[in-house]
Amino acid sequence: GETLRDPAVAPSLPLPPSGRLVYWLAHSAYPGATARTVVEWTFDADRASYEIQLQAAVGGFVIAGSRSIGQIADTGLVPLRYTQRTATRSETAVNFDWAGQRVTYSASRAEHPIPVGVQDPVSVQFQVSVLAQRSPERLQPGARLPVQVARPNRIDQAEFKVIGRETVLTA
């Protein structure tokens, strides 16, 4: 299998500048309500690190928040810690112990071997774009991209299916 390089080595990845994205999100847990969702990210190439925060609010009331921090390697994002909280649940964390090759959780004593390329629910969104830049041939229409995603109590197999290419005009 693939081994992780030292994340402290400055990566050669083209990363987006730090930014903020605001959008409206409909969620099945709150029928009829849309949440104002804000995603803020910071990529620091000099320190080979990143931080991504996501917050969703309905009527000014925060219903969910997530944060991913980690390092950047030539393979992309390497999460170190993921936290999430909701309006009804206290914060929980996923810890990525790359040296010990394990994933641990704040809400349970469970422990799993760390899969190569594992992401968290926030970092995976950016990692897919890194993979698209690094290996565009892997993302042709009809292609499937499997990614392991560590959540607060388990590791799931996610799969992205490429359905086509779209050009989006922005300011």
C-alpha positions as CSV (number, residue, x, y, z in Angstrom):
1,G,0.0,0.0,0.0
2,E,0.8,3.7,-0.2
3,T,2.8,5.2,2.6
4,L,2.3,8.7,3.9
5,R,5.2,11.1,3.4
6,D,6.2,13.5,6.1
7,P,3.5,16.1,6.0
8,A,5.9,18.8,7.2
9,V,7.6,18.7,3.7
10,A,6.2,21.6,1.7
11,P,3.7,20.2,-0.8
12,S,3.8,20.9,-4.5
13,L,0.0,21.0,-4.7
14,P,-1.9,23.9,-6.2
15,L,-4.2,24.9,-3.4
16,P,-6.9,27.5,-3.4
17,P,-6.3,30.7,-1.5
18,S,-7.9,31.1,1.9
19,G,-11.6,31.9,1.5
20,R,-15.2,31.8,2.6
21,L,-18.2,30.3,0.9
22,V,-21.8,31.1,2.0
23,Y,-24.8,29.2,0.7
24,W,-28.3,28.0,1.7
25,L,-28.7,24.3,2.6
26,A,-31.9,22.3,2.9
27,H,-31.6,19.4,5.4
28,S,-33.9,16.5,6.0
29,A,-33.6,16.8,9.8
30,Y,-35.3,20.2,9.6
31,P,-38.2,20.0,7.1
32,G,-39.2,23.3,5.5
33,A,-36.1,25.1,6.9
34,T,-33.0,26.2,5.0
35,A,-29.8,26.8,6.8
36,R,-27.4,29.6,6.1
37,T,-24.2,27.7,5.7
38,V,-20.7,29.2,5.9
39,V,-17.5,27.3,5.0
40,E,-14.2,29.0,5.8
41,W,-10.9,27.6,4.9
42,T,-7.2,28.5,5.4
43,F,-4.4,26.8,3.6
44,D,-0.9,27.8,4.8
45,A,1.7,26.4,2.4
46,D,4.6,27.8,4.5
47,R,3.5,25.7,7.5
48,A,2.0,22.9,5.3
49,S,-1.2,23.1,7.3
50,Y,-4.9,23.7,6.8
51,E,-8.1,24.6,8.8
52,I,-11.6,24.3,7.5
53,Q,-14.7,25.3,9.5
54,L,-18.3,24.8,8.6
55,Q,-21.3,26.3,10.4
56,A,-25.0,26.0,9.6
57,A,-27.6,28.3,11.1
58,V,-31.4,28.6,10.8
59,G,-32.8,32.0,11.7
60,G,-29.5,32.9,13.4
61,F,-29.6,29.8,15.6
62,V,-26.6,27.5,15.0
63,I,-27.8,24.0,14.3
64,A,-24.4,22.4,13.3
65,G,-20.8,23.1,13.2
66,S,-17.7,21.2,12.1
67,R,-14.0,21.9,12.1
68,S,-11.1,20.0,10.4
69,I,-7.4,20.8,11.0
70,G,-4.5,19.0,9.5
71,Q,-1.4,19.1,7.4
72,I,-0.8,19.2,3.7
73,A,1.3,16.6,1.9
74,D,1.9,15.8,-1.7
75,T,-1.0,13.3,-1.4
76,G,-3.3,16.1,-0.4
77,L,-5.0,16.8,2.9
78,V,-3.9,14.8,5.9
79,P,-6.5,15.4,8.8
80,L,-5.2,15.5,12.3
81,R,-8.5,16.3,14.2
82,Y,-12.1,16.7,13.2
83,T,-14.8,18.0,15.6
84,Q,-18.5,18.4,15.1
85,R,-21.4,19.6,17.2
86,T,-25.1,20.1,16.7
87,A,-27.8,22.1,18.5
88,T,-28.8,19.0,20.4
89,R,-25.4,17.2,20.9
90,S,-22.2,18.3,22.5
91,E,-18.9,18.4,20.6
92,T,-17.4,15.1,19.5
93,A,-14.0,14.6,18.0
94,V,-12.1,12.2,15.7
95,N,-8.3,12.1,16.2
96,F,-6.0,10.9,13.5
97,D,-2.9,9.4,15.0
98,W,-0.7,8.9,11.9
99,A,2.4,7.9,13.9
100,G,0.4,5.2,15.7
101,Q,-1.6,4.3,12.6
102,R,-5.0,4.6,14.4
103,V,-8.1,6.6,14.5
104,T,-9.6,7.4,17.9
105,Y,-12.8,9.0,19.1
106,S,-13.8,11.3,22.0
107,A,-17.2,9.8,22.3
108,S,-16.2,6.2,22.6
109,R,-13.2,3.9,23.4
110,A,-13.4,2.5,19.8
111,E,-10.2,2.6,17.8
112,H,-9.6,1.7,14.1
113,P,-6.6,1.2,12.0
114,I,-6.0,4.4,9.9
115,P,-6.8,3.8,6.2
116,V,-4.5,5.2,3.6
117,G,-6.0,8.5,2.3
118,V,-8.7,8.7,5.0
119,Q,-10.6,12.0,5.3
120,D,-13.2,13.5,7.5
121,P,-16.6,14.8,6.4
122,V,-15.2,18.4,5.9
123,S,-11.8,17.7,4.4
124,V,-13.1,15.2,1.9
125,Q,-14.8,18.0,0.0
126,F,-11.4,19.7,-0.6
127,Q,-9.5,16.4,-1.1
128,V,-11.7,15.4,-4.0
129,S,-10.7,18.7,-5.8
130,V,-7.0,18.0,-5.0
131,L,-7.4,14.5,-6.5
132,A,-9.1,16.0,-9.6
133,Q,-6.1,18.4,-10.1
134,R,-3.5,15.7,-9.5
135,S,-5.1,12.9,-11.6
136,P,-7.7,14.3,-13.9
137,E,-7.6,11.0,-15.9
138,R,-9.2,9.3,-12.9
139,L,-12.2,11.6,-13.0
140,Q,-13.6,11.0,-16.4
141,P,-17.5,10.8,-16.7
142,G,-18.7,7.5,-15.3
143,A,-15.6,7.1,-13.1
144,R,-16.1,6.2,-9.4
145,L,-13.8,7.5,-6.7
146,P,-13.9,5.6,-3.4
147,V,-12.8,7.5,-0.2
148,Q,-12.7,6.4,3.4
149,V,-14.4,9.0,5.7
150,A,-13.9,9.0,9.5
151,R,-17.0,10.1,11.4
152,P,-17.3,10.6,15.2
153,N,-17.8,6.8,15.8
154,R,-16.9,4.9,12.7
155,I,-15.2,4.9,9.3
156,D,-17.4,4.8,6.2
157,Q,-16.7,4.0,2.6
158,A,-17.9,7.0,0.5
159,E,-18.0,6.9,-3.2
160,F,-18.1,9.8,-5.6
161,K,-19.4,9.2,-9.1
162,V,-18.3,11.5,-11.9
163,I,-21.3,12.5,-13.9
164,G,-19.7,15.1,-16.1
165,R,-17.9,18.4,-16.3
166,E,-19.5,21.8,-15.7
167,T,-18.1,25.3,-16.1
168,V,-19.2,27.7,-13.4
169,L,-18.9,31.5,-13.9
170,T,-18.0,33.4,-10.7
171,A,-17.2,37.0,-9.9
